[in-house]
Structure formats: C-alpha cells, structure tokens
Amino acid sequence: MSVDVMNEKVKELRELRRMWEDLATEIASIEEELKDHMDWCGMDMLLGMDWNITWKSVASSRLDTAALKKALPDVVERFTKTTTCRRFCVA
C-alpha cells in the first residue's frame, strides 16, 4: 500500500472515530433521558409498540484481586496466567 493510500486510510479512520465519538455522546444523552423518565415514573420496564426498555439493578460478585494479592500473594502467583495480545493504535 502506498504512502498516499495509507494517509487517506488514516484520515478516513480518524474521521470515522470522531463520528463514532459524537454518536456515542448522543446515545449516552438519550439513554440518560430515558433512565431519568423511568426513575421519575418509578418503573424498571417500559413497553412500546415494537420495543421494550429495562433498567434494573443486577447483583454480581467479583473477585477482589487486590485484597487477594495482599492476603495470599503465593496463591495469586500460582494461579496467574500471562497472555499476549496485539494492540492496534493510531495516533
């Protein structure tokens, strides 16, 4: 791929990422409006003609790795698995 083609691709990628950021901001704003409405109505589910929205509390349990490392560092070391991946960054 030529340098000119690469320059165009990077330019296009940057523009698409900017558009994605704008869309993500707009999506978050609309979601907050819907959540505020649901809070105001005291509802955790809304039903429409061809859609439904739920906004419910969900409980989950996660391992506190920082506390585990502090309390049992030898156990953490025995069960820690290192992985390798490739990260793609455009600056």
RACOR-V170184 format. One record per helix or strand of 2 or more residues. SS is the DSSP state (hx for helix, st for strand). FROM is the first residue (numbers start at 1). LEN is the number of residues. If there is no record, write none. Layout:
BEGIN
ss-><SS,SS>
from-><FROM,FROM>
len-><LEN,LEN>
END
This chain:
BEGIN
ss-><hx,st,st,hx,hx>
from-><3,45,52,65,73>
len-><39,3,3,7,7>
END
